[in-house]
Amino acid sequence: MYNLPTLEATREITSIAVLTSGGDSPGMNAAIRGVVRTALSYGITVQGIHRGFTGLLQNDIEVLSSASVSNIVQRGGTFLKSARCPEFHDPACRKQAAEILHSHGVEALIVIGGDGSLTGAHLLEEETGVLVIGLPGTIDNDIFGTEDTIGFDTAMNTALDAIDRIRDTADSHERHFLVEVMGRNSGFLATHVGIAAGAEMILVPEYAVNIAEVALQLATSRKAGTGSSGIIVVAEGNEPDLTSKIANELQQHGLSPHISILGHIQRGGRPSGHDRVLASCLGAVAVEYLLAGYSDIMVGVNKGEVVDIPLDDLIRYRKGLDPELLKIALQLHK
Ligand code: ATP
């Protein structure tokens, strides 16, 4: 696991709130539990906000006790519920959110979500002075400044479980399968899943796909007797029906791949041990950072250590896909 920072408490905080926002990811519950139990151990009151920023704007808030977070560490999803809240793009709504937090006596907010949610959190602190700490909760692992995110490991293993099964059928019927995995604009999940599944090909949004070349490679290995079947992992990308389009184009080149879109199956399910430990530690450390005088940061991991990253950096920089990783993936399937 990761090395944890040694932090000294320098700030007095008596009341915090926590919410989950954006797409749910396995381990969010463990993170909430980490926040709640750690805060309570310092005598800090914790309020849970339902349905992310939407619930905040609707004043949908409850006080959490130690018992509120019992029996959730093993559950996927988020017991606080999550939502997307387009209104939060409006500064007037963020001002309203700060007023609601003040009315509950909340001094600091812990936001667990993807880069969109953490952008909203940053703007809330910048514009209203509410102290915020972000935790990276997304299966996409596309957040700048952290090598890992809560839910990524579980989602990867869920996708692998599905692909291992699909490969039995692909092999038996000597067919190619296009397997679409989540990840929005990022090919991070697809690349890791592709390497771990031994995929014959990985198509990611970071690199333009030449379908004719893909078809040629598949047809060549089929003719050579080395590739009568195979798995092509496709990152969903931001283009609608991308995988169907790729399949149609491959058909025009004489191949007839099956399509399997893993979809939301990757988001749910019991979190892996890795995600439970990661989420628990990040949740606990978020409170420690707050007490040590930090805010407007995300707590993430880098080079084996738990670290703090200014939320501002998340907005300014984009996490790139390591080309070396893709190179390895290509070398391994030859
Ligand atoms: P996922 O990993 O599922 O994509 P995410 O947190 O990135 O998670 P988004 O839909 O991008 O998901 O954002 C979640 C919510 O965060 C939005 O519905 C909105 O309430 C808030 N948010 C996102 N971007 C901004 C922004 N630029 N300004 C203010 N709030 C934002």
Boltz pocket constraint, residues with backbone or C-beta under 6 A from the ligand:
constraints:
  - pocket:
      binder: B
      contacts: [[A, 21], [A, 22], [A, 23], [A, 24], [A, 53], [A, 83], [A, 84], [A, 85], [A, 86], [A, 87], [A, 88], [A, 89], [A, 90], [A, 113], [A, 114], [A, 115], [A, 116], [A, 117], [A, 118], [A, 119], [A, 120], [A, 121], [A, 123], [A, 137], [A, 138], [A, 139], [A, 140], [A, 184]]
      max_distance: 6.0
